[in-house]
């Protein structure tokens, strides 16, 4: 599992993008072809996203410093045990 002190979660979906900031309009950092393990450092409320029939405004900061919407992280909208970003 990824290190850097984060909590490991599994993503779902295909072509899921990570971004430089918690906004779908910010530059894309990476694209996951399918389910991927990610190390989540923290999470926060940011831009509201609607995808795959879900809508929420919670984004997670990953170990590489990129951001992804929590819609594509398996689990509740607000991830258990993950701190709020400073």
C-alpha positions in Angstrom: 0.0 0.0 0.0 1.1 3.6 -0.6 3.0 5.2 2.3 3.3 8.9 3.3 1.1 8.4 6.3 -2.1 8.5 4.4 -5.1 6.1 4.6 -5.4 3.7 1.7 -8.7 3.5 -0.2 -9.7 1.9 -3.4 -11.2 3.9 -6.3 -13.8 2.8 -8.7 -14.7 3.8 -12.2 -12.6 4.2 -15.4 -10.7 7.2 -16.6 -10.9 8.8 -13.2 -8.7 12.0 -13.1 -6.8 13.6 -10.3 -6.3 17.4 -10.4 -3.7 20.0 -9.2 -6.4 21.6 -7.0 -9.9 20.5 -5.8 -11.6 21.6 -9.0 -12.5 19.7 -12.2 -11.3 22.8 -14.1 -7.8 22.6 -12.7 -5.0 20.8 -14.6 -5.1 17.0 -14.7 -2.3 15.3 -12.8 -3.1 11.7 -13.5 -5.8 9.4 -15.0 -6.6 6.0 -13.5 -7.6 3.5 -16.1 -9.6 1.5 -13.6 -9.8 0.8 -9.9 -6.6 2.0 -8.1 -5.3 2.1 -4.6 -4.8 5.7 -3.4 -3.3 7.1 -0.2 -5.5 9.9 1.1 -3.8 12.5 3.2 -6.8 14.7 4.1 -10.2 15.8 2.7 -12.1 19.0 2.5 -15.3 20.6 1.0 -14.6 22.3 -2.3 -16.2 22.4 -5.7 -19.4 20.4 -6.1 -19.2 17.6 -8.6 -22.0 15.5 -10.1 -20.9 12.2 -11.6 -22.3 8.7 -12.0 -25.5 9.7 -10.3 -23.8 11.1 -7.2 -23.3 14.7 -6.2 -21.0 15.9 -3.4 -18.4 18.6 -2.7 -15.8 16.5 -0.9 -12.3 16.2 -2.3 -9.4 14.2 -1.1 -5.8 15.2 -1.3 -3.6 12.2 -2.3 0.0 11.4 -1.3 1.3 12.9 -4.5 -0.3 16.2 -3.7 -3.1 15.9 -6.3 -6.8 16.0 -5.6 -9.7 13.8 -6.6 -13.4 14.0 -5.9 -14.6 11.5 -3.2 -17.3 10.3 -5.6 -14.8 7.9 -7.0 -13.4 6.6 -3.7 -15.2 3.6 -2.3 -16.9 4.4 1.0 -19.0 7.1 2.5 -19.0 10.6 1.0 -17.0 11.8 4.0 -14.2 9.2 4.5 -14.0 7.7 7.9 -10.7 8.3 9.8 -9.4 10.9 7.3 -8.6 14.4 8.7 -9.9 17.7 7.3 -7.2 19.4 5.3 -5.5 22.3 7.1 
